[in-house]
């Protein structure tokens, strides 16, 4: 699968101007939108936390290093996949970056075909994660419309507890449980118990 989402950008961060130029031309040739930065600090100065895409990041740079940028982004909850570019002798650092959640790493000089393939894979990963987060937020917004009692019923139904047991636990009639349950199903757009359980799981 390859992405064609125009809201995604590839951020190339490398202190070597020749590398930035060559990466930029390669991404242009593949019609992949991108922005290039000469340092991690320059990137951070322009970074928008809502921006989607991926990072192509030199692991060893003056000032804020690639690993330090990775750490700072992780602290902000960023989900942008990071592809590290490494020079000779940087593989142990790249392995550490992978342990910290980096998407991949490439040895310089990078193979153009491999580079574009990894970038597209990273964009696909980000797209999937973004849609999952969007779906989770929509589910939580729907759940927020439930009354306190409906939310109690929703939690218990989703845990597989029968109406009679729910009525006993909440101190209400079984008929009242059924009414609340019907309202919960309507508000959450669930037609079956299985769908209700899935909605509960997606909200967590």
Phi and psi in degrees as a GROMACS rama.xvg file:
@    title "Ramachandran Plot"
@    xaxis  label "Phi"
@    yaxis  label "Psi"
@TYPE xy
-125.104  148.195  UNK-2
-90.4183  149.238  UNK-3
-135.286  29.3588  UNK-4
-79.1815  113.041  UNK-5
-69.0117  -12.4501  UNK-6
-82.0439  -5.69518  UNK-7
-95.2823  139.125  UNK-8
-125.067  146.58  UNK-9
-97.6355  123.237  UNK-10
-101.461  114.171  UNK-11
-98.7664  121.082  UNK-12
-125.092  109.68  UNK-13
-156.044  136.968  UNK-14
-78.8631  -9.52827  UNK-15
-89.4541  113.194  UNK-16
-61.1482  -37.397  UNK-17
-63.2549  -38.8376  UNK-18
-65.9431  -44.4165  UNK-19
-60.2749  -43.5072  UNK-20
-63.4353  -44.8265  UNK-21
-67.7983  -39.8055  UNK-22
-65.0945  -41.1113  UNK-23
-61.4749  -44.5533  UNK-24
-64.9973  -38.9509  UNK-25
-65.1999  -43.4602  UNK-26
-67.0334  -36.4078  UNK-27
-60.2015  -42.8364  UNK-28
-63.8747  -25.4324  UNK-29
-99.0353  8.03797  UNK-30
57.2293  38.7244  UNK-31
-106.438  115.778  UNK-32
-64.9642  139.579  UNK-33
-154.276  166.457  UNK-34
-138.813  141.836  UNK-35
-111.732  143.011  UNK-36
-133.973  143.894  UNK-37
-84.5339  -10.613  UNK-38
-158.351  162.42  UNK-39
-64.3665  -37.1818  UNK-40
-65.1803  -38.9047  UNK-41
-63.8337  -42.1083  UNK-42
-60.692  -46.833  UNK-43
-62.1596  -33.6746  UNK-44
-65.7236  -24.3612  UNK-45
-111.074  1.46313  UNK-46
-70.8839  132.179  UNK-47
-113.4  118.441  UNK-48
-60.3838  -20.3949  UNK-49
-86.5318  -8.21734  UNK-50
-67.8641  138.254  UNK-51
-104.34  161.827  UNK-52
135.98  -139.311  UNK-53
-153.679  165.99  UNK-54
-111.228  136.94  UNK-55
-112.01  109.902  UNK-56
-127.777  126.329  UNK-57
-69.2564  132.189  UNK-58
-76.804  -26.7458  UNK-59
-123.872  108.905  UNK-60
-138.825  155.154  UNK-61
-63.3943  152.94  UNK-62
74.0307  -135.023  UNK-63
-69.1927  120.346  UNK-64
-78.5469  170.393  UNK-65
-61.089  -41.675  UNK-66
-65.0026  -38.2352  UNK-67
-66.8051  -38.4311  UNK-68
-65.1336  -41.9941  UNK-69
-56.0919  -44.7426  UNK-70
-64.3739  -43.1432  UNK-71
-65.0778  -39.8875  UNK-72
-66.8541  -39.5707  UNK-73
-61.6335  -37.5061  UNK-74
-66.5059  -24.4852  UNK-75
-91.0437  -0.781507  UNK-76
83.0814  15.5475  UNK-77
-63.0807  138.803  UNK-78
-110.415  13.8954  UNK-79
-67.359  121.839  UNK-80
-64.0454  143.539  UNK-81
-118.226  125.262  UNK-82
-105.208  116.03  UNK-83
-87.2892  141.898  UNK-84
-106.977  129.578  UNK-85
-123.91  146.667  UNK-86
-95.4593  -173.546  UNK-87
-60.285  131.415  UNK-88
86.1701  0.10071  UNK-89
-97.1195  3.42811  UNK-90
-59.7291  -42.8573  UNK-91
-57.2528  -38.1214  UNK-92
-65.755  -38.7086  UNK-93
-65.7359  -38.5636  UNK-94
-63.2  -41.5591  UNK-95
-62.1408  -40.1078  UNK-96
-62.2334  -39.3507  UNK-97
-64.2035  -38.982  UNK-98
-61.9624  -31.1372  UNK-99
-85.5898  2.03449  UNK-100
110.39  6.83752  UNK-101
-60.2437  148.377  UNK-102
-73.5804  -42.2674  UNK-103
-168.696  172.71  UNK-104
-143.961  150.138  UNK-105
-126.698  141.465  UNK-106
-84.4734  137.766  UNK-107
-81.7385  145.077  UNK-108
-72.3938  138.85  UNK-109
-79.3487  146.716  UNK-110
-77.5286  127.774  UNK-111
-60.2165  -42.8567  UNK-112
-64.392  -45.6323  UNK-113
-61.8394  -41.6616  UNK-114
-59.0718  -51.1018  UNK-115
-65.1071  -35.8381  UNK-116
-65.3008  -43.4139  UNK-117
-66.9261  -39.3136  UNK-118
-62.162  -46.0533  UNK-119
-64.768  -38.2724  UNK-120
-62.5877  -40.7324  UNK-121
-64.7542  -40.8118  UNK-122
-65.4576  -38.0414  UNK-123
-63.1516  -42.666  UNK-124
-60.5835  -46.2902  UNK-125
-64.1623  -39.3169  UNK-126
-62.179  -43.8916  UNK-127
-62.9794  -43.9321  UNK-128
-64.3439  -41.0528  UNK-129
-63.452  -43.8281  UNK-130
-67.2671  -34.0988  UNK-131
-64.8443  -43.1025  UNK-132
-65.2606  -39.5979  UNK-133
-64.0768  -43.7114  UNK-134
-62.8979  -42.3246  UNK-135
-63.1752  -39.694  UNK-136
-67.4629  -40.0911  UNK-137
-63.5816  -40.7161  UNK-138
-63.127  -44.1479  UNK-139
-64.5718  -34.357  UNK-140
-65.9975  -38.2902  UNK-141
-67.4756  -41.9913  UNK-142
-62.5188  -33.5275  UNK-143
-65.1725  -16.9856  UNK-144
-81.9343  -9.26192  UNK-145
-72.69  145.381  UNK-146
-72.9129  169.472  UNK-147
-58.6298  -44.4849  UNK-148
-67.5954  -41.2899  UNK-149
-61.6871  -37.8093  UNK-150
-65.5521  -39.0369  UNK-151
-61.9626  -45.7238  UNK-152
-63.2059  -43.304  UNK-153
-56.7525  -47.3511  UNK-154
-61.5996  -44.0022  UNK-155
-71.9784  -40.7718  UNK-156
-62.2581  -43.2541  UNK-157
-64.771  -23.3693  UNK-158
-85.381  0.733532  UNK-159
87.7903  15.1209  UNK-160
-83.9116  135.356  UNK-161
-71.4358  156.926  UNK-162
-55.177  -42.1534  UNK-163
-62.9363  -41.5166  UNK-164
-70.0366  -35.6755  UNK-165
-64.292  -43.2188  UNK-166
-59.5789  -42.3028  UNK-167
-65.259  -43.4326  UNK-168
-66.6974  -38.4347  UNK-169
-91.6199  -8.18856  UNK-170
71.5679  34.5056  UNK-171
-129.048  170.166  UNK-172
-76.1932  157.377  UNK-173
-63.6777  -34.2082  UNK-174
-63.808  -39.9731  UNK-175
-64.6169  -38.3363  UNK-176
-59.9626  -43.4118  UNK-177
-61.9423  -40.0335  UNK-178
-64.41  -47.3918  UNK-179
-62.5364  -40.8563  UNK-180
-62.364  -41.0328  UNK-181
-63.6673  -39.1553  UNK-182
-66.1894  -40.2469  UNK-183
-61.8774  -45.8718  UNK-184
-60.3476  -41.9088  UNK-185
-66.1262  -48.8154  UNK-186
-65.464  -33.3525  UNK-187
-93.1732  -3.56184  UNK-188
70.5223  30.8034  UNK-189
-102.608  134.832  UNK-190
-105.127  -17.4538  UNK-191
-134.348  163.42  UNK-192
-61.6376  -38.1436  UNK-193
-61.4618  -41.0921  UNK-194
-65.1573  -38.1134  UNK-195
-64.0998  -41.054  UNK-196
-63.85  -42.7774  UNK-197
-62.1831  -39.9107  UNK-198
-61.933  -41.8473  UNK-199
-60.7843  -44.4538  UNK-200
-65.9428  -39.0679  UNK-201
-68.2779  -23.238  UNK-202
-80.6089  -13.7284  UNK-203
